[in-house]
């Protein structure tokens, strides 16, 4: 770790802009972003030539503990594991939400859900999507576009879409064409193939930011049969499709065979995705892109296999939901290793890119995240779920090994020590005196959320076909 930390400091100095640029950034200020961007477009320093291409790969619903590099015993991720060895991998991680839209909005803005407000989803009765990413909230794509990057995204549609407002800042934004929601299909080949096509046609004299999002590991689980057969060739129990609604309707405790089959279907999706990603990384190398690029590999949340008597996601804030993979391959793998101590959050990825890698002046952006090269300024992190016009109905809080979950809908309050109880099976419901600060924070966050959301009117009516698409993925009953 000492050697890795030393490298971080060297890299951070290497990537800082000159004092003149920082001074100009401070002078122009955040509200005069155009003036800053105009200056940054000009090659006044040699630093401009060192800016790397940036790729973010977001695998929806991918649990960290199902990857070999995070200790999984089943050998289903040889290519991701090889990528991890060339990267900085964070084992102690926390997503900022338990479902897709707010988690990816946090990734792309560096803000908690109560600050970016993209966190209430669709009302199944009215067909209204409450609160897209507000126009005044800057996204990573907007900032990179301002400093001269070409920007493109290939997403799985649904929430990571224009409907969710996540197209902000992308010159090219493409959504997986889900014409027939009743046909379960694999989407990752589409994202990777089209991304490679875009890369081959791009302007070679321009740096680029490419964002890839896939629902491949999201239920319903539809990995090609050969991958399922590799992992579970002898299954002869009842037919299981990998649809979360199917398992919820079954009710009760699953049999050992049913549980193993569900996990095999999920792992088959991971194995299939790993195979595709291995080929994608090889093609990036053939294009001369891989080594010189900053590549972030992450997920938005995990999935539950009845560990706490539930299937799927978006209902609880246990570790199977919030512990996600976070790994960053720096150009030429100049920083690599494993960090087991730093609590890595999705909101930390944007400031890592902007301040550590690009050297932009930190005082120009007000972010909740902190560059991963630095310790947390405040020793805590939160994850927010079930947010509506009444407030934050569910919140998870981490400080060191202590984790607190409040579910106001179910009137539950639980305290866990993750070192002693990593599976969160022995939570205490007793309120402790030293938790007053936590309650004060939650009330502060909720007040902020309600004040901000009351000023927004960005509701979007969703058509019936799209509502069916949401239902197919388990977001709407």
N, C-alpha and C positions, 0 to 999 in steps of 0.2 A: 504493500500500500504506500509505503514511503516513496518508493521509486515512482509509482504512478502519480502521486500528488505532486512530485517535483516536475514531472512532465507537464502536468496541468498548468503550473505556474509559468513555465517557459512558453507554452502554447498561448496562454492568455496574454502575455506580453507581446508575443509575436503578432497577434491578431488585433491589438489595439490600434485605433486610428491615431493619427498625429494630434498633438495638443491643439493645433489650429482648428482641425475639424471638430473636435469636441467643443472648443470655445464657440465656434460658429453655430453648432447645434444648440448649445445653451442659449445663445443670443436670439436665434430665430424662434425657438420655443416650439412646443408641441402644436399649438394652434396654427402655426405657419409651416405646416408640413411640406407644402409644395416648394417653398424656398429651400428647405433642407434637402428634399429629394432632388431638386435641380442641381444643387451643389454635389450631391453624392453621385450623380450620374457622370460627372466629369472626372477623368483620370488624373486628378491632381497629385495623387501619391501612388507609389508602387504597390500599396496595399490593395488597390482595386484589382490588379491582376492576380492576386492571391485568393480572391474570394472563390470558394468552391461551388460547384453545382450541388444542389440539395434535393434529396429524395426522402420522402416520408412514406413508409409502408404501414398502413393501419389494418391489422387483421381483426375484424370484429369478433367479439365473443371468445377470445383466445385466453385461456387460463395459463398463467405462468407455470404452474406446477405440472403441466402436461408437456413441457419441453425438456429435452435432455439436459440442456445447459442450466436448467433450474432444478435438476435432480430427478427428473422422471426416469423410471427404470425401463419403460418400454421404448425401444429404439425406433422412434418415428420421426425424428427431426435431425437427421445427419447434416443437412445443408444449413439449416438455421443454426445448429450448434457450431458448424465451421465458421459461419458469419460471426457468431458471438465471440469466437476466439480472436477475431480481428477487431473487436469492438470494445467499448466500455460498457459492461453489463452491470445493471443495478438489481440486486436480489431483493432489496427491501423497498417495495414500491406500493403506491396507492393511487387508484383512479379517483377522479373527482365526482364520479357518479356511477350508478349501477345500470345505466342504460345509454343507448348510443348517442342521441342528439346532444345532451349536455356534456357528455364526456368528450366528444370530438370538438364541440365548440370550445371547451376548456383547452384542449390541445392546440387549437388554431388561434386562440386569443391570449393564452397565458393568464386567464381569469377564472375564478371560481364561478360556478353556476349562478350564485346569487348576485354576481356582478355582471355577467354577460347576458343573463335573463333568458337564454335559449334552453328552456328546461321544463316546459309544461306539456309539450306534445299535443296529441289530437284528442278532441272530445268525441267519443264514439256516437253520442246522441245528436250533436249538432253538426258534426263534420267540419269543425273549425280547428285549425292549427293555431294555438295561442302562442304568440311571440316567436317570430323568427329572430335570427341574429340581428340585433338593432343596427341601423345604418351607421350610427355614431361610434360603434365599437370597431376598432381596427382589427383586421385579421392579419395573420402572418403573410398571406398571399398579397394583400394590399401593400404592406411595408416592403416586401421584396420586389414587387412590381415598381414601386416608387424609386428604388435604387437601381433599377435597370435589369431586373431578372425577367425572363420569359416565365410565365406561370401556366401550369396545366394540371387538371385533376381528372382522374377516371375513378368513379365511385360506384358503389352498389345500389345507388338510388335510395328510395324510401326516405329515411331521415337525413342521410348524408347527401343532400340534394338542394335544389333551388327552393323546394318547399320549406326546408329548414333554414334557408338563408346562408348556407355554407359555401355558396358559389362566390361570395364576396372576394374580389381581388384577383380572381382567376381569369386570364384572357381566354383560355380554353377550358371549358367545364363540361364533362361528358358523364352521363348517368347510364348505368346498365339498363338496356331496354327490356323491361319486364312486361311484355304485351299480354301474356297469358299467365295470370297469377296462380292458376290451378296446375300449371306445369312446373315442377320443381327442377331447377337447373343449377349447374355450377357456374358461378360468375367470374371466378378468378382468372381463367384463361382469357376472358374478354378484356379485363383490366390490363393484364400483363402484355398481351399481344398488341393492344392499341397503344399502350404506353411506349412500347418499343417502336411502333410505327411513328409515333409523334417524335420520339428522340432521333430517329433517322432523318426526319424531314426538317428538324429544327434549324434555326440559324446558328451556325457553328461559332460565330463570333460573340454570341450572347450566353451569359450564364443562365441557368434554368432552375426552377423549383417545380418538382413533379410530386404530386400527392396521389397516392394509390390507396383506395379503401375497398375492402372485399367482405361480403357476408358468407364466405365459403364455410367458416366454422360455426355459423349461426344456424339454429334449427329453422326449418326442417333439414335434417342431415342427409345429404344425397351424394356422398362420395361414390365414384365408380366402383362397381361390385368387386373388382379384383383387389382393391385396397381393403375392403371389408373382409374379404375372404382370407387375406394375409393375416389379419389380426384375430379373426373369430371364425375359423373354417368349419368348426364342428357344431355350430349353434343349431339346435332343432326345436327351440321353444316357439311360443306364439309370435306371429309376425309383429315386428316393431319397426315403425317407419322413421323414428327419430324426430317426430313432430311433438313439441312440448305439450300441445293441447291434448294429444293422445294420452300422455303419461299422467297429466293432471286429471283427466276424466277417469282413468283407471282407479285412482285414489288408493289410499292405504300404502303400506310398505311394499316396495317392489321385491320380487323374488331375487335371489342371487343371480340367476340366469338373466332376468330382465335388466337388472342393473348393469351386469357385465356387457350385455348387448348394447345398451345405450352408450356406455363408455367406449365400446369398440367402434360404434358408428361415429362418435365424436373424434376418436383418435384416427379413424380412417380419413376423415376430412383433413386432419392436421397432416397426416402422412402424404396425402394427395397434394395439399398446399405446399408442403416442404419440397416435394418433387418439382412442382412448377416453379417455385422460387429459386431452387438450385439452378434450373435452366435459365431463369431470368438473370440471375447474378452472372452466369457464364456469358450470356449475350451482352450484358453491360461491360464485361471485361473485353469481349471481342470488339466492342465499339470504342474502347479506350476511355470509358466513362467511370468504371467502378473504382479504380484506385484513387482518382483525384476527387471523388465526390464525398460529401457528408451524407450518410445514409442512416436514417432513424427507423428502427423496427419497433413497433409497439402494438398494444391492443387497448380498447376502450373499457372493457370489463370482461369478467369471466362468465361462467355458467354453473348452475347447481345441479348436482346429481343426488338429490335427496339427503345431502349431508345434514341439512336442517329442516327436513320434511318439506322440501319444495323442489320443483323442477324449473329450469330455465333461468331467467334473470329479471331484474327490475323490481323485485319484491323485497329483498333483504340487502343488508350491507355487510355480510360476513366476508371473510378473506377469500373464499372461492369466487366471490364477486369482484372484489376490489384489488386483489394482488394480480397485477398484469405484467407482462414482459416489457421492459424498457431497455433498449440497447442502442448505442450510437457508434457507428463506424466513422471515425474521422478520416480526412484525406490522408492517404498513405499509412493509415492505422497509427498515426503519430501518438495517440493516446489509446491505450487498451488495457484491459484488466477486469477485475471484478471488485465492485464496491458493495460490501455487505453492511455498511454502517449508514450511509447517507439515505434518508428517506426520499426516494425519487418519486416525483408527482408529475402528472401530465402537464400541469401548468408550468413546470420548470423547463419544458422543451423549447418553447418560444424564446425565453430570455437566454437560454444556452446558445441558441442559434444567433440571436441578434447581438448579444453582448460578448460572449466568449468567442464565437467563430467570426462574426462580421465586424466586431469592434464598434458597433454603433454606440453613441453616448447614452448611458443608462438613465440619465435624468430626463430624457425626452419622452419616456413611456412610463405610465403608471400601471404596473403589472402585479398580480398576486404571486406569480412564480419568481423563483430565484435561480440564477445559473447553477448548473449541477457541479461546477467547479468550486462553488462556495457553500459554506454551511448555511442552514436555514436561519434567517434573521429572527424568526420566531419558531420555537421548538414545537410546532404542531402542524397537523394537516387535517383537512376535513373532506368528507364526501357527502354529497347531498342528493336525496332522492325524494320522489313523491312531492314535487313542488306544484302548488296551484294558487289560485287567487286568495286562498285563506292563509297561505304561508308555507313554510318548510315543514312538511309532515314527517320527514325522516332525515336523520343526520348521523354520520359517523365521524368520530374524532380520534386522532392518533397523536400521542405524545410519548416518544420513546416506545416502550413495549406495552404501554397502557392504551387500551382501545375502549371507547364508549360508543354505544349505539342507542339512539332514542328513536322509537317508532311511535309517534303520537297517535296514529290511526288505531294501532293495537294497544296503546297505552303501556308500552314496554320500555324499560330502562335497564340496560345491561352494561356491566363493566368486566373487561377481560384483561388478563395479562398474557400477551402473545408468546412470551418466552416460555412460560409454564404451561400454557394452554393454547397451542397454535391452532387447534381445531375449533376453538371457541365453543366448548361444550360445557364449561363450568362457570358461566357468567354469574356475577353477583348482582342482585337487584337492589342492593342497599345503597342509598345515597350517602356519599362521603362528604365531609366538610370541605375537603380540599378540591372538590369539584365545582365550587362556586364560580371560579374563573371560567370554567367550561360553559356553564349555563349563561353567564354574562355574555360570552362570545356568541352563543347560538341566538340569543335574543337580539344582539347587535346585527348579526347577519340577516336574520329574518326581517328586522326593521328596515335594513337597507334594501332587501329584496322587494318588500311590499311598497316602499316609497318609489322605487324605480319602475316597477312593473305597472303601477297605477298610472304612470305618465305615458305609457305606450298604448298604441291602438293598432299594432301590426298583427291583426288576425287575418288568416288566410283560409278561405273555404276550400275544402278538399273534395274532389269529385268521387263518385261512388267506386269507380275502378281503383282509385288509389286507396280508398278505405279498405277494399278487399285485399289489396296488396299488404297493407298494414296487418290485417287479420291473418294473412297467410304466414307472416313472420312472427306471429304471436304477440304483437304489440297491442292489439285491440281484440277483445273477446267478441 
